[in-house]
Amino acid sequence: MQENDFWSILAQIISMIIGFFRPYIVPIGEWMIGWVEFLLNFFPDDDLTIYFTIFIFLIIIGAIVNSKWPGDKPIAIYEKKGPRIDDSIELCPKCGKPTEGAKTCPYCGYTKI
């Protein structure tokens, strides 16, 4: 009996959440219905050739993109060429802040020998 109470309470909580978000969910649902109906009117539903073609096209494009840009490695055309700006700035060996070419660090007072 308590198991049924749990599911009943869970259903009530979910219905309250959906009821609260109803002003946002209903327009999104109507928009989804509209564009799916447009697609079903535009594409034929008796011939699956166009769907298989789109599917194969997406798989090929995904394989190309994944081979050119695997994971977190940036695409080669977006990598910056030449020296990095950070490499030309002298940093204090003690605190790691820029020294701006001075012999004494303005932040920690470390003096280069």
VOVOGU-442216 format. One line per field, with one value per atom (N, C-alpha, C): residue number from 1; atom name; residue in three letters; x, y, z. Coordinates in steps of 0.05 Angstrom, whole numbers, always signed. Layout:
N
seq: c(NUM,...)
atom: c(CA,...)
type: c(ala,...)
c1: c(X,...)
c2: c(Y,...)
c3: c(Z,...)
//
This chain:
113
seq: c(1,1,1,2,2,2,3,3,3,4,4,4,5,5,5,6,6,6,7,7,7,8,8,8,9,9,9,10,10,10,11,11,11,12,12,12,13,13,13,14,14,14,15,15,15,16,16,16,17,17,17,18,18,18,19,19,19,20,20,20,21,21,21,22,22,22,23,23,23,24,24,24,25,25,25,26,26,26,27,27,27,28,28,28,29,29,29,30,30,30,31,31,31,32,32,32,33,33,33,34,34,34,35,35,35,36,36,36,37,37,37,38,38,38,39,39,39,40,40,40,41,41,41,42,42,42,43,43,43,44,44,44,45,45,45,46,46,46,47,47,47,48,48,48,49,49,49,50,50,50,51,51,51,52,52,52,53,53,53,54,54,54,55,55,55,56,56,56,57,57,57,58,58,58,59,59,59,60,60,60,61,61,61,62,62,62,63,63,63,64,64,64,65,65,65,66,66,66,67,67,67,68,68,68,69,69,69,70,70,70,71,71,71,72,72,72,73,73,73,74,74,74,75,75,75,76,76,76,77,77,77,78,78,78,79,79,79,80,80,80,81,81,81,82,82,82,83,83,83,84,84,84,85,85,85,86,86,86,87,87,87,88,88,88,89,89,89,90,90,90,91,91,91,92,92,92,93,93,93,94,94,94,95,95,95,96,96,96,97,97,97,98,98,98,99,99,99,100,100,100,101,101,101,102,102,102,103,103,103,104,104,104,105,105,105,106,106,106,107,107,107,108,108,108,109,109,109,110,110,110,111,111,111,112,112,112,113,113,113)
atom: c(N,CA,C,N,CA,C,N,CA,C,N,CA,C,N,CA,C,N,CA,C,N,CA,C,N,CA,C,N,CA,C,N,CA,C,N,CA,C,N,CA,C,N,CA,C,N,CA,C,N,CA,C,N,CA,C,N,CA,C,N,CA,C,N,CA,C,N,CA,C,N,CA,C,N,CA,C,N,CA,C,N,CA,C,N,CA,C,N,CA,C,N,CA,C,N,CA,C,N,CA,C,N,CA,C,N,CA,C,N,CA,C,N,CA,C,N,CA,C,N,CA,C,N,CA,C,N,CA,C,N,CA,C,N,CA,C,N,CA,C,N,CA,C,N,CA,C,N,CA,C,N,CA,C,N,CA,C,N,CA,C,N,CA,C,N,CA,C,N,CA,C,N,CA,C,N,CA,C,N,CA,C,N,CA,C,N,CA,C,N,CA,C,N,CA,C,N,CA,C,N,CA,C,N,CA,C,N,CA,C,N,CA,C,N,CA,C,N,CA,C,N,CA,C,N,CA,C,N,CA,C,N,CA,C,N,CA,C,N,CA,C,N,CA,C,N,CA,C,N,CA,C,N,CA,C,N,CA,C,N,CA,C,N,CA,C,N,CA,C,N,CA,C,N,CA,C,N,CA,C,N,CA,C,N,CA,C,N,CA,C,N,CA,C,N,CA,C,N,CA,C,N,CA,C,N,CA,C,N,CA,C,N,CA,C,N,CA,C,N,CA,C,N,CA,C,N,CA,C,N,CA,C,N,CA,C,N,CA,C,N,CA,C,N,CA,C,N,CA,C,N,CA,C,N,CA,C,N,CA,C,N,CA,C,N,CA,C,N,CA,C,N,CA,C,N,CA,C,N,CA,C,N,CA,C,N,CA,C,N,CA,C,N,CA,C)
type: c(met,met,met,gln,gln,gln,glu,glu,glu,asn,asn,asn,asp,asp,asp,phe,phe,phe,trp,trp,trp,ser,ser,ser,ile,ile,ile,leu,leu,leu,ala,ala,ala,gln,gln,gln,ile,ile,ile,ile,ile,ile,ser,ser,ser,met,met,met,ile,ile,ile,ile,ile,ile,gly,gly,gly,phe,phe,phe,phe,phe,phe,arg,arg,arg,pro,pro,pro,tyr,tyr,tyr,ile,ile,ile,val,val,val,pro,pro,pro,ile,ile,ile,gly,gly,gly,glu,glu,glu,trp,trp,trp,met,met,met,ile,ile,ile,gly,gly,gly,trp,trp,trp,val,val,val,glu,glu,glu,phe,phe,phe,leu,leu,leu,leu,leu,leu,asn,asn,asn,phe,phe,phe,phe,phe,phe,pro,pro,pro,asp,asp,asp,asp,asp,asp,asp,asp,asp,leu,leu,leu,thr,thr,thr,ile,ile,ile,tyr,tyr,tyr,phe,phe,phe,thr,thr,thr,ile,ile,ile,phe,phe,phe,ile,ile,ile,phe,phe,phe,leu,leu,leu,ile,ile,ile,ile,ile,ile,ile,ile,ile,gly,gly,gly,ala,ala,ala,ile,ile,ile,val,val,val,asn,asn,asn,ser,ser,ser,lys,lys,lys,trp,trp,trp,pro,pro,pro,gly,gly,gly,asp,asp,asp,lys,lys,lys,pro,pro,pro,ile,ile,ile,ala,ala,ala,ile,ile,ile,tyr,tyr,tyr,glu,glu,glu,lys,lys,lys,lys,lys,lys,gly,gly,gly,pro,pro,pro,arg,arg,arg,ile,ile,ile,asp,asp,asp,asp,asp,asp,ser,ser,ser,ile,ile,ile,glu,glu,glu,leu,leu,leu,cys,cys,cys,pro,pro,pro,lys,lys,lys,cys,cys,cys,gly,gly,gly,lys,lys,lys,pro,pro,pro,thr,thr,thr,glu,glu,glu,gly,gly,gly,ala,ala,ala,lys,lys,lys,thr,thr,thr,cys,cys,cys,pro,pro,pro,tyr,tyr,tyr,cys,cys,cys,gly,gly,gly,tyr,tyr,tyr,thr,thr,thr,lys,lys,lys,ile,ile,ile)
c1: c(+16,+0,+17,+39,+56,+70,+75,+87,+69,+43,+24,+23,+25,+26,+50,+73,+97,+93,+83,+79,+58,+37,+17,+28,+44,+56,+76,+91,+110,+95,+73,+57,+46,+37,+26,+48,+72,+94,+101,+103,+109,+88,+62,+41,+41,+49,+51,+74,+96,+119,+111,+98,+89,+68,+50,+30,+43,+64,+78,+91,+103,+117,+99,+73,+55,+56,+58,+60,+85,+105,+129,+128,+116,+116,+96,+73,+52,+61,+72,+81,+103,+122,+143,+131,+112,+99,+84,+70,+56,+75,+98,+118,+129,+135,+145,+125,+100,+79,+78,+81,+80,+102,+127,+149,+151,+142,+141,+120,+97,+76,+86,+100,+112,+131,+148,+167,+153,+133,+118,+103,+94,+81,+102,+126,+146,+160,+168,+182,+161,+166,+147,+150,+128,+129,+126,+122,+119,+146,+165,+191,+212,+228,+248,+275,+278,+304,+315,+299,+309,+319,+305,+313,+340,+343,+369,+391,+386,+405,+414,+395,+401,+417,+410,+424,+453,+457,+485,+501,+488,+502,+511,+493,+501,+523,+523,+544,+571,+571,+596,+606,+589,+597,+608,+594,+604,+631,+636,+662,+684,+678,+697,+704,+683,+688,+703,+696,+710,+739,+745,+773,+789,+777,+791,+792,+773,+771,+763,+781,+774,+775,+753,+752,+759,+777,+783,+805,+817,+839,+826,+836,+824,+832,+815,+821,+847,+863,+889,+887,+865,+863,+858,+849,+843,+867,+888,+911,+927,+936,+951,+979,+989,+1016,+1034,+1059,+1078,+1082,+1098,+1103,+1079,+1076,+1054,+1062,+1042,+1048,+1059,+1049,+1057,+1087,+1098,+1126,+1145,+1137,+1155,+1154,+1136,+1135,+1152,+1170,+1187,+1172,+1173,+1159,+1179,+1171,+1188,+1190,+1214,+1216,+1205,+1202,+1193,+1162,+1149,+1120,+1105,+1119,+1106,+1092,+1094,+1081,+1099,+1089,+1106,+1124,+1149,+1168,+1172,+1161,+1163,+1192,+1210,+1238,+1255,+1243,+1258,+1276,+1298,+1315,+1303,+1287,+1274,+1244,+1232,+1203,+1188,+1169,+1154,+1133,+1128,+1108,+1120,+1142,+1153,+1181,+1193,+1219,+1243,+1238,+1259,+1278,+1303,+1323,+1337,+1339,+1353,+1383,+1397,+1426,+1439)
c2: c(-24,+0,+25,+24,+48,+53,+32,+36,+51,+46,+61,+90,+95,+123,+138,+124,+137,+146,+128,+134,+156,+156,+176,+203,+204,+230,+239,+221,+228,+239,+226,+236,+264,+269,+295,+316,+309,+329,+335,+315,+319,+335,+330,+345,+374,+379,+407,+421,+408,+420,+426,+407,+411,+434,+434,+455,+483,+484,+509,+519,+500,+508,+507,+503,+502,+525,+550,+573,+572,+557,+555,+530,+508,+483,+483,+494,+494,+508,+532,+544,+528,+517,+501,+476,+464,+440,+447,+469,+477,+483,+496,+501,+475,+455,+429,+415,+416,+403,+417,+443,+458,+450,+450,+445,+415,+397,+369,+364,+377,+375,+386,+408,+420,+400,+388,+369,+344,+335,+312,+318,+343,+351,+355,+365,+371,+345,+328,+303,+281,+263,+241,+221,+209,+189,+161,+158,+131,+121,+139,+131,+140,+121,+127,+134,+136,+142,+168,+189,+215,+214,+199,+197,+182,+161,+146,+164,+180,+198,+219,+231,+250,+237,+213,+198,+193,+183,+177,+203,+225,+251,+260,+258,+267,+249,+224,+206,+213,+218,+226,+252,+272,+298,+296,+280,+275,+262,+243,+230,+250,+267,+286,+306,+317,+336,+324,+299,+286,+280,+274,+269,+295,+317,+342,+355,+350,+363,+343,+325,+304,+315,+315,+322,+352,+357,+384,+397,+382,+393,+412,+437,+456,+449,+458,+454,+469,+457,+468,+496,+502,+529,+550,+542,+562,+565,+549,+552,+577,+592,+616,+609,+622,+618,+640,+634,+654,+653,+671,+671,+680,+667,+675,+701,+717,+742,+736,+715,+709,+701,+691,+682,+706,+729,+752,+768,+762,+776,+762,+777,+766,+763,+740,+735,+732,+741,+738,+708,+698,+669,+663,+683,+678,+679,+701,+703,+698,+697,+691,+714,+738,+761,+775,+791,+804,+826,+826,+845,+870,+869,+891,+899,+880,+885,+896,+901,+912,+891,+899,+880,+871,+888,+882,+879,+858,+853,+874,+889,+909,+897,+871,+858,+846,+831,+817,+826,+843,+854,+836,+814,+796,+810,+807,+819,+798,+803,+784,+788,+767,+769,+768)
c3: c(+0,+0,+0,+15,+16,-11,-26,-52,-71,-69,-85,-77,-51,-41,-52,-52,-63,-92,-109,-137,-140,-124,-125,-118,-97,-89,-111,-122,-143,-167,-175,-197,-192,-168,-161,-162,-153,-154,-183,-200,-228,-241,-235,-247,-238,-213,-204,-218,-223,-237,-266,-279,-307,-308,-288,-287,-284,-267,-263,-289,-304,-329,-354,-350,-372,-391,-382,-400,-419,-410,-427,-444,-433,-448,-471,-467,-488,-514,-513,-539,-552,-536,-548,-561,-548,-560,-585,-585,-610,-632,-626,-646,-657,-639,-648,-666,-659,-676,-703,-704,-729,-748,-737,-756,-764,-746,-754,-775,-772,-793,-820,-819,-843,-856,-840,-851,-863,-849,-860,-885,-888,-913,-936,-928,-948,-957,-939,-946,-950,-969,-973,-950,-942,-921,-932,-957,-969,-979,-983,-993,-973,-963,-943,-954,-980,-992,-983,-982,-973,-944,-927,-899,-897,-912,-912,-923,-943,-955,-934,-920,-899,-877,-869,-848,-856,-880,-889,-892,-901,-903,-875,-855,-828,-817,-822,-812,-825,-851,-865,-855,-852,-842,-813,-797,-769,-769,-786,-787,-796,-816,-825,-803,-790,-769,-746,-739,-717,-723,-748,-755,-756,-763,-764,-736,-719,-693,-671,-664,-645,-616,-603,-574,-570,-551,-543,-559,-577,-594,-614,-616,-635,-663,-682,-710,-718,-735,-742,-753,-768,-780,-760,-735,-714,-695,-698,-681,-689,-670,-676,-684,-704,-714,-703,-701,-691,-661,-651,-622,-606,-583,-565,-551,-544,-530,-502,-490,-462,-461,-483,-483,-482,-491,-492,-465,-447,-422,-401,-389,-368,-342,-330,-305,-282,-259,-235,-228,-223,-216,-189,-171,-144,-143,-153,-150,-176,-199,-224,-237,-227,-238,-258,-277,-297,-284,-293,-282,-300,-324,-343,-349,-348,-355,-333,-309,-287,-274,-261,-248,-221,-209,-184,-189,-179,-182,-166,-179,-164,-144,-146,-129,-104,-108,-84,-77,-93,-87,-94,-108,-116,-136,-132,-149,-166,-192,-210,-206,-209,-207,-234)
//
